[in-house]
């Protein structure tokens, strides 16, 4: 199965927090979207890897993605190595997405930075004919997606474009709340973390309102591209 959009994330819940509304918008329009988490988030303070995997699959159902996979790279140790590059090249060549989304390359969490750099390198390597990979007994063909777009996590940037998610903010937050171990729950006995406070969820809502306001909408999600982006005559973004 070929995908229209492939979203890479360092940890389960990163994709939902950063661009859950955009993913929901894509799937609502009939696009095939996949999410691939690099790690299981096993170093996280709350929950554990098995619970987070179940939460990730539930969130994927809410967002109606075509696939959700995990590359099992060690959490807290996302290195730019040949082995990790190949782990990302394999699904790019398998699913042949038109566009790829990745974490912005400057962020509070070192794993987000590592993931960003790793995905950019893998996208380039995926298009090299002399780099050989195989799926089972079949040799994969070289393939490079048309564009790489970065989504915002903790640190901000000046967006290249903003997606209107006004009709999908509720879906986004339902997917976020699927991670019941990670976010604010007054009945939880687990330690508080950066994202488990009620203020963090308020921040997610406020940021969506802020970027929505920038384009005259109720809610929005910002993205950055290192390359120029084409618009057609109707002002639509060419993805």
C-alpha positions, 0 to 999 in steps of 0.5 A: 500500500502506498501512502500519501503522507507519512508522519515520523515521530520520536515518541508515541503522542508526539504526532498527535500533539504536534499535528493531530488536527492536520492528520485528521483533516488529511484522513477526512479528505480520503488521503492515506496517512501513516504514523511511524514512531521511532521509539516506544517511549520506554524512558518516559516517567509515566506509564510503560512501553506496552501501555503506550503502544496500546494508547498509540494504536487507540489514537491511530484509530481516532485519527483513522490512519492507514498504518501505525508502526514502531521502529523500536529505536531505544528511547533516549538514544536516537543516534544518526547511525547507518543502522537507524538510517536504514530503519527509516529508509525501509518504510519510506521505500515500502510506503512511497509517501508523497510527503513526509513530516518530521519534528523540527530540528531545534527543540527542548528534547534531544530525541526530537532533534535526533529524529529530525536529523535522522529522518532528513538523512534517511529521506535523501539516502532513500533516493540513492540507487546504490543504497540497497535495501530489501523487504523479505526476499524482494529488493526495494526500489529507490524512492525519495518523497517530494517534500519534507515538512517539519512540525512544531513541538516545544520550541517555536519557529516562523511557519512556512504555512499554517493548516486550518484545523478548526473542524478537527480540533476535537478529534485531535484532542480525543487522540491526545487524551487516548494517552491517558497515562501521559496527561493530566489526571487528578486520580493518577499517583504517578509523578508529575512531568512536563506534559502532565500538568493541566497547564500543558493541555491549556498550552496545546489549546492556546497555541492552536488558537494562536496559529489559527488566529494568524490565518483568520481561523479558530484553530491552526497547526504550524509547519516549516519547510526548508524549500520553496512551496508551490501554490496553485492559482486557487491559493491551495498548497501543493503537498 
